[in-house]
């Protein structure tokens, strides 16, 4: 499966990109201009070197009075190690810009084997993002506590985040804001995302495991099969059964 779906570049400065969304995740690395980007109704400032990773189907628009340029790439990766919106800054040596530039040229030229080349560069890109995230962004200790608790418990159908929240000495609304600032999503959204990701992994393995959809739902932390199907469809755009047939057909 080709994880890189598109690589583009704004070669000429523009002052606004109209509201739009993509079927895939998108990474944007700004190269010129200072302005604002609105993502899912929330505004953020951007400057050269800033990197935004935007989840699929998320409306966004950006603008700058003096114009801006960027590199942008769309990708699909079931094992992408981040949930929600991700914001960071490129290194002093502009490693992400270098990678996206190489990916752009490979995508545009489409020489034999370019898909494999793009996939290899994407793997390196993810490693850089992981390294930058760790170096640039130290989470609030209670956010780390909540993330660890969710990661250890999401497969338990009887686990609810309120169990973890009760151990955090902050008002739930205040902690939700802290969590969102660090993770780009709420604790409940993160929990649901982890459960959906686990379900997707089990669906990809279903030919070998012979698990039923109901068993996959339960092993992913969903007690109600109908609720599981609805949440899964909201997250992926297809039912668990349709997802299984889609990934099975690619093998």
Secondary structure as the mmCIF struct_conf table of DSSP 4:
data_model
#
loop_
_struct_conf.conf_type_id
_struct_conf.id
_struct_conf.beg_label_comp_id
_struct_conf.beg_label_asym_id
_struct_conf.beg_label_seq_id
_struct_conf.end_label_comp_id
_struct_conf.end_label_asym_id
_struct_conf.end_label_seq_id
STRN STRN1 UNK A 4 UNK A 9
BEND BEND1 UNK A 12 UNK A 12
STRN STRN2 UNK A 14 UNK A 20
BEND BEND2 UNK A 23 UNK A 24
STRN STRN3 UNK A 25 UNK A 32
STRN STRN4 UNK A 35 UNK A 39
TURN_TY1_P TURN_TY1_P1 UNK A 40 UNK A 41
STRN STRN5 UNK A 42 UNK A 46
TURN_TY1_P TURN_TY1_P2 UNK A 48 UNK A 49
STRN STRN6 UNK A 50 UNK A 54
TURN_TY1_P TURN_TY1_P3 UNK A 56 UNK A 57
STRN STRN7 UNK A 60 UNK A 75
TURN_TY1_P TURN_TY1_P4 UNK A 78 UNK A 79
BEND BEND3 UNK A 81 UNK A 81
BEND BEND4 UNK A 84 UNK A 84
STRN STRN8 UNK A 86 UNK A 89
TURN_TY1_P TURN_TY1_P5 UNK A 92 UNK A 93
HELX_RH_AL_P HELX_RH_AL_P1 UNK A 95 UNK A 109
TURN_TY1_P TURN_TY1_P6 UNK A 112 UNK A 113
HELX_RH_AL_P HELX_RH_AL_P2 UNK A 114 UNK A 136
HELX_LH_PP_P HELX_LH_PP_P1 UNK A 138 UNK A 140
HELX_RH_AL_P HELX_RH_AL_P3 UNK A 141 UNK A 153
TURN_TY1_P TURN_TY1_P7 UNK A 154 UNK A 155
TURN_TY1_P TURN_TY1_P8 UNK A 157 UNK A 158
HELX_RH_AL_P HELX_RH_AL_P4 UNK A 161 UNK A 165
TURN_TY1_P TURN_TY1_P9 UNK A 166 UNK A 167
BEND BEND5 UNK A 168 UNK A 170
HELX_RH_AL_P HELX_RH_AL_P5 UNK A 172 UNK A 183
BEND BEND6 UNK A 184 UNK A 185
HELX_RH_AL_P HELX_RH_AL_P6 UNK A 187 UNK A 204
TURN_TY1_P TURN_TY1_P10 UNK A 205 UNK A 205
HELX_RH_AL_P HELX_RH_AL_P7 UNK A 206 UNK A 209
HELX_RH_AL_P HELX_RH_AL_P8 UNK A 213 UNK A 219
TURN_TY1_P TURN_TY1_P11 UNK A 220 UNK A 221
BEND BEND7 UNK A 223 UNK A 223
HELX_RH_AL_P HELX_RH_AL_P9 UNK A 225 UNK A 236
BEND BEND8 UNK A 237 UNK A 238
HELX_RH_AL_P HELX_RH_AL_P10 UNK A 240 UNK A 248
TURN_TY1_P TURN_TY1_P12 UNK A 249 UNK A 250
#
